[in-house]
Amino acid sequence: MQKVEENGMNYNRVVGVLGLIVGVAGLLFAIYQRGENIKLKDYNRSQAWYLYAKANTVGHQIQEAYNMYKTKHKDNLNLETVELLSKVDAFSQDLFSETIRQIQLSEPKFDLTTIEQWVQSGKIREIHKRQFTQIMIEDKKEEKQ
């Protein structure tokens, strides 16, 4: 009878130790995954701001080229070229708006106060503030007050 109880106790110990090992491993994996998640969020936020800067530069250059073409060829404008430059400009503006949306999705806080801070710090230009505030989602709690 004592042998049966010993075997049962040994089995319980083995199961208990295995459960403890699995629990600790799960906890360590969760801690690791949290760190990886934080790194991924930081990377996405960094990429969103990088693309914002590049889209802003591209849009500016397209507008410069468009204005230069109109100035230099004002007496002999090629309508196909004007149309193509207009399409490229519209596409660059759409891309610029999308980069702002990516910033909205990646930033932990995206509200009027944050946008104002970005303008004050020079992170975004004053003329872009309107585009940022247009996609801003108001918090329901703030609307009730």
C-alpha positions in Angstrom: 0.0 0.0 0.0 2.9 2.3 0.8 4.4 1.7 -2.7 1.2 2.9 -4.4 1.1 6.1 -2.4 4.8 6.7 -3.1 4.2 6.3 -6.9 1.2 8.6 -6.7 3.2 11.2 -4.8 6.1 10.9 -7.2 3.6 11.4 -10.1 2.1 14.5 -8.4 5.6 16.0 -7.8 6.6 15.4 -11.5 3.3 17.0 -12.7 3.8 19.9 -10.2 7.4 20.5 -11.3 6.5 20.3 -15.0 3.7 22.8 -14.4 6.1 25.1 -12.6 8.6 24.9 -15.5 5.9 25.6 -18.1 4.5 28.5 -16.0 8.0 30.1 -15.6 8.8 29.6 -19.3 5.4 31.2 -20.2 6.1 34.2 -18.0 9.6 34.6 -19.5 8.2 34.4 -23.0 5.5 37.0 -22.2 8.2 39.4 -20.9 10.3 38.8 -24.0 7.2 39.3 -26.3 6.3 42.6 -24.5 9.9 43.9 -25.2 9.6 42.9 -28.9 6.2 44.5 -29.1 7.6 47.8 -27.7 10.5 47.7 -30.2 8.0 47.1 -33.0 5.8 50.0 -32.0 8.9 52.3 -31.8 10.0 51.1 -35.2 6.6 51.8 -36.7 6.5 55.3 -35.1 9.9 56.0 -36.4 9.0 54.9 -39.9 5.8 56.9 -39.9 7.7 60.1 -39.1 10.4 59.3 -41.6 7.9 58.8 -44.4 6.1 62.0 -43.4 9.4 63.9 -43.9 10.1 62.2 -47.2 6.5 62.7 -48.5 6.7 66.4 -47.5 10.0 66.8 -49.4 8.6 65.1 -52.5 5.4 67.1 -52.5 7.4 70.3 -52.1 9.7 69.4 -55.0 6.8 68.5 -57.3 5.1 71.8 -56.6 8.4 73.6 -57.3 8.7 71.8 -60.6 5.1 72.5 -61.5 5.5 76.2 -60.7 8.8 76.4 -62.6 7.3 74.8 -65.6 4.4 77.2 -65.7 6.7 80.2 -65.3 9.3 79.1 -67.9 6.7 78.0 -70.5 3.8 80.3 -69.7 3.5 81.3 -73.4 3.6 77.7 -74.7 2.2 75.3 -72.0 1.9 71.7 -73.0 -1.5 70.6 -71.6 -0.4 67.0 -71.3 2.6 68.0 -69.1 0.4 70.3 -67.0 -2.1 67.5 -66.5 0.6 65.0 -65.6 2.2 67.4 -63.1 -1.2 68.0 -61.6 -1.8 64.3 -61.2 1.6 63.7 -59.6 0.9 66.7 -57.2 -2.5 65.2 -56.2 -0.9 61.8 -55.7 1.9 63.3 -53.5 -0.7 65.2 -51.4 -2.6 61.9 -51.0 0.6 60.2 -49.9 1.3 63.0 -47.5 -2.1 62.6 -45.9 -1.6 58.9 -45.6 1.7 59.5 -43.7 -0.2 61.7 -41.2 -2.7 58.9 -40.8 0.2 56.5 -40.1 1.5 58.9 -37.4 -1.9 59.0 -35.9 -2.0 55.2 -35.7 1.5 54.9 -34.3 1.6 57.7 -31.7 0.4 56.8 -28.2 -1.3 60.2 -28.0 -2.7 62.1 -30.9 -4.8 65.1 -29.8 -4.8 68.9 -30.2 -2.4 69.5 -27.3 0.1 67.0 -28.8 -0.2 68.5 -32.3 0.4 72.0 -30.8 3.5 70.7 -29.0 4.8 69.3 -32.3 4.3 72.6 -34.0 6.0 74.5 -31.2 9.0 72.1 -31.2 9.3 72.2 -35.0 8.4 68.6 -35.5 5.6 69.7 -37.9 5.2 72.9 -39.7 2.3 75.3 -38.8 0.9 75.0 -42.3 0.5 71.2 -41.8 -1.3 71.6 -38.5 -4.7 71.7 -40.2 -4.1 68.3 -41.9 -3.2 66.8 -38.6 -6.2 68.1 -36.8 -8.6 67.1 -39.6 -8.0 63.4 -39.0 -7.9 63.7 -35.2 -10.5 61.6 -33.4 -12.1 63.4 -30.5 -12.4 61.5 -27.3 -16.1 60.9 -26.4 -15.5 62.0 -22.8 -14.1 65.3 -23.9 -17.2 65.9 -26.2 -19.6 65.5 -23.2 -17.9 68.2 -21.1 
